[in-house]
Amino acid sequence: MGIVVLAVAAVMVAAALHLAMLFLNNAPANALSRQHAALINRYVAPEFTQEWQLFAPNPQSSNVHVQARAQVLAPDADGRPGRFTETDWVDLTAIDERGILHNPFPSEAHQNELRLAWTNYIYSLDDKGLPTGEFGNLTQRLLLRLAVDRLEPRVDGTLRAVQLRSAVTPVGAPAWSDQRIDTGTQYLVQPWWAVKGEDLK
């Protein structure tokens, strides 16, 4: 009986700590959350991260798709290296969405990996559009490898370079609203990134 009581008490304490961490992470900044920010961030990220603040919801108002194209060194008829070709743009986000559709247990990678990598990369860019610091460079490398992983099975040849862009389409206003929203797609194109041997499978 004593063991059961201890187990129940331990679960209740763990649940209380978990809820407290999530509350402090989502609540407006205060003295307690600022004092323990590092501890809270280590606990919450990445498994319990949220896209909004508790008292100021900021839902997505645009559909963001990450797209990529590649420069491919196609093999010659006799197997020797041939000429360079350039693929069309491939919608990487759509590929991930197909992995989620009708899947009752979609993986975290299919749901968030590409989206979070792109968001973190964009936030790391300086006013010249270049990634800053080690975090920005690592995020760029991650994006490159995510693109290579999705493009490589779709090409006949060796990937030599990859270019990424985002296609951002604002969500239109509902039929009952008189709000006017331009739903045209805007593109943010990145330069070509060289694919190295360690980026390939």
N, C-alpha and C positions, 0 to 999 in steps of 0.2 A: 504493500500500500504506500509506504514511504517513497519508493522508487517512482511510482506513478505520479505522486504529488510533485516530486522534484522535476520529473520530465515535463509535466504540464506547466510548472512555474518557469522552466527554462524556455519552453516554446513561447510562453506569453512575453517573457523579457525580450526574446529575440524578435518577436513580432512588433513589440513596442519600439525597439531600437530601429528596426527597418522602417516603420512608419515615420518615426522622428527624422531619420535621414532623408527620406523622400520629401517630407514636409519642408525641412530646412532648405533642400535643394530647389524646390519649386516656389517657395514663399518669397516675397520681396526681401531684398537684402536687409539684414539686421545685424546687431552686434554679435549675436551667437553664431550666425551663419558665416560672417566675415572672419571671426576668430578661428573657426574650425573648417574653413573652406577647403583646405587641402585634403583633410580626412573625408569630408563629405563627397568631394569629387572622386576620390579614389574608390569609395564605396559605390557610388551611384553609376559612374561610367565604367564600361559601356553598357552593361546589361539593363540598367534601369533608367537610362537617360530619357528626358522628355523634350518635346519640341515646343513647349509653351510654358509660360509662367502661370502660377496658380490663380492670381487675381488679374491677369491681363492676357487672356488667350489671344494667340496670334496664329490662326490656322493658315495653311497653305492657300494662297489665292492664285497660284499659277501651276500649270503642269510643266515640270522640268524633265526633259529627256536628254540623256548623255548619248552622243553619237560619235562614231569613230570611222576613220578610213585608214587604209594602209598602203604603203609602197611595198610591192612584193617582187622578189627576184624569182622569176618563173624558170623552171628547168627547161633546157633545150630538148629537142627530140631525142638526142643520144644521151641524155642525162646530165650533160654539162650545164653550168650556169648560163642562162639565157638573158632575156631582156627584162627591164623593169616595167611593171604595170602598176596602175593605181586603181584601187577598188572604189566602188561607190560608197556613200555614207551608209553605215550600218547602225541601226538604233539599238544600242546596248541595253537601254532601259526596257525596251519592248521585249528583248530576249529574257531579261529577268522577270518581267511581268508574266510571260508565258510559263515560267517555272513556278509561279505562284497560283495561277488560274486553276481552279478545281483541285488544288492541293490542300487538304485539311491541316497539314503540318508543314507549311513552307519554312525553309531554312532562313536564318538571320541574314546569310549572305545574299540570297535572292531578294530579300525585302529591303535591306538597308546598306549593304556594303558599298555598292557603287554610288548611291546617292550621298551617303555621308562622306565618302572619299572626295567626291566632286565639291561638295559644300565646303569641306575643310580646305581643299586646294584653293578655291576661289577666295576664301577669307584670308589666305596666306599671301595673296598677291599684293605687290606694292603699287605705287601710282604709275609705274611703267609696265605693269602687267607681268612682273617676274615674281616667282615664289621667293619668299624671304625666310632665311634661317634654315636650320636643319629640319624643322617640322615641315616647312613648305617643300623642301627638296624630297623628303621621304614621302610626302603625300603625292607629289608628282610621279615618283617611281611606282608607288602603289597603283595609281591610275593607269600608268603605262602597262603594268603587268596584268591588271584586270582587263584592259582592252585586248592585250595580246592573247590572254586566256580565252576570250570569247571570239576573237577573229581568226586565230590560228587554224581551228578545224574548218573554217569556211574558205580558205584560200589554197590554191595549188602553187606552192613555192615557199620561199623563205621570207618571213617578215623582216624588212629592213628599217622601216620607220612607221610611226603611227601619229595621226593627228586627231585631236579630240575637239568637240564643240558641244555647247549646250543649246538646246532648242527650247525656249521658254515661251509658253502660250498661256496668257492670262485666262482665268476661268470667267466665262461670260456671266452677265447679270441674270437673275431669274426672270421669268416671263412677267411676273407681277411688279417688277421694279422699273422705275424710270431712269435708273442709273445707266450711263453709257460707258461701256468698257471696250477698248480696242483689243480684240482677241487675235490680232496678228502675231505671228511667231517671230521672236527676236533671237538671233544667234550670237553666241560668244565663242569665237574660234581661237583655238590655241595654236602655237607654232608646231611644226613637225618635230617629233621626238625620236631620236635614234633608238633602235632596238638592239640591245647587246645580247651576247650569248647567254648570260645568266637570266635574261628575261624570258627566254624560250623554255619550253618544257624539255 
